[in-house]
Amino acid sequence: MNKILMGLWVISSLFTGHVFAAGDAAAGKAKSAICATCHGADGMAVIPGYPNLKGQNEQYFISSVNAYKNKQRTGGLAVVMQAQSMMLSDQDIADLAAYYSSLK
C-alpha cells in the first residue's frame, strides 16, 4: 500500500510541478526585451494590430504562448510568434506571464 501511495505522490508531483510552476515577475522583466520589439517596452504594442501584453491575464498569456509553441495558433502572423515561443522554456513563459500580468 505504501508503494502505491508513494507512486501516486511522485506522479502527481510531476504533473503539478509542471502545471503550476510559479512565475517570477522580476525574471520575466529581464526576459521581456525580445517581446518589447513588437509589444512595446511597457507592454503596450508599438505595431498596429499586435496585442498589448500589459495587464494581460496570467493564465491566458501562458495558454496563448503555449498554443503558438505547439502550432495550434496559425492565423495572421502566427509564424512569428511560433518561432519566438519555440525559444522559451515553460519557466520563461511563466515568468513573462507573471511580469506582464503585474503591469497595471
Legacy VTK file of the C-alpha trace (Angstrom):
# vtk DataFile Version 3.0
C-alpha trace
ASCII
DATASET POLYDATA
POINTS 104 float
0.000 0.000 0.000
2.824 2.412 0.842
4.422 1.776 -2.561
1.165 2.641 -4.299
0.743 5.851 -2.306
4.347 6.818 -2.901
3.940 6.168 -6.625
0.796 8.290 -6.775
2.516 11.081 -4.886
5.511 11.050 -7.255
3.284 11.043 -10.331
1.067 13.839 -9.020
4.063 15.957 -8.040
5.444 15.658 -11.567
2.226 16.959 -13.050
1.555 19.679 -10.512
5.101 20.977 -10.719
4.716 21.386 -14.458
1.232 22.852 -14.479
1.588 25.167 -11.509
5.115 26.485 -11.989
5.072 29.889 -10.355
6.317 32.748 -12.450
8.797 35.331 -11.226
7.856 38.825 -12.402
11.394 40.192 -11.927
12.823 37.363 -14.033
10.075 37.977 -16.598
11.015 41.638 -16.855
14.611 40.634 -17.549
13.433 38.227 -20.263
10.975 40.646 -21.899
13.420 42.505 -24.159
12.657 40.346 -27.192
8.909 40.847 -26.637
9.374 44.619 -26.473
10.312 44.759 -30.150
6.673 44.269 -31.157
4.735 44.565 -27.896
6.472 47.651 -26.503
8.889 48.141 -23.601
5.948 48.745 -21.274
3.762 46.004 -22.771
1.837 48.439 -24.970
2.149 47.323 -28.594
4.125 49.574 -30.905
2.899 47.906 -34.102
-0.768 48.291 -35.089
-2.643 45.011 -34.848
-0.293 43.487 -32.276
-1.803 42.810 -28.850
-0.919 44.726 -25.718
0.633 42.479 -23.078
0.402 44.978 -20.219
-2.066 43.707 -17.623
-2.782 40.519 -19.568
-4.324 37.670 -17.573
-1.504 35.377 -16.478
-3.184 32.070 -17.384
-4.383 33.445 -20.721
-0.841 34.580 -21.537
0.542 31.131 -20.717
-2.080 29.277 -22.739
-1.679 31.653 -25.690
2.096 31.353 -25.856
1.872 27.583 -25.471
-0.672 27.472 -28.305
1.827 29.264 -30.545
4.623 26.974 -29.353
2.524 23.892 -30.164
1.499 25.407 -33.532
-2.170 25.426 -32.530
-2.460 29.113 -33.445
-1.815 29.607 -37.117
-3.627 32.760 -38.256
-2.166 36.120 -39.179
1.466 36.470 -38.235
1.440 33.338 -36.061
4.621 32.148 -37.721
6.492 34.979 -35.964
5.141 34.001 -32.539
5.687 30.311 -33.242
9.386 30.970 -33.853
9.709 33.189 -30.764
7.828 30.822 -28.469
9.952 27.830 -29.508
12.890 29.502 -27.765
11.025 29.778 -24.450
11.001 27.203 -21.673
7.921 26.644 -19.528
9.618 28.691 -16.790
10.362 31.530 -19.233
6.695 31.614 -20.229
5.555 31.588 -16.583
7.998 34.402 -15.739
6.856 36.534 -18.671
3.214 35.906 -17.764
3.880 36.968 -14.173
5.630 40.120 -15.355
3.047 41.259 -17.887
0.105 40.466 -15.621
1.717 42.573 -12.877
1.728 45.690 -15.063
-1.287 47.905 -14.464
LINES 1 105
104 0 1 2 3 4 5 6 7 8 9 10 11 12 13 14 15 16 17 18 19 20 21 22 23 24 25 26 27 28 29 30 31 32 33 34 35 36 37 38 39 40 41 42 43 44 45 46 47 48 49 50 51 52 53 54 55 56 57 58 59 60 61 62 63 64 65 66 67 68 69 70 71 72 73 74 75 76 77 78 79 80 81 82 83 84 85 86 87 88 89 90 91 92 93 94 95 96 97 98 99 100 101 102 103
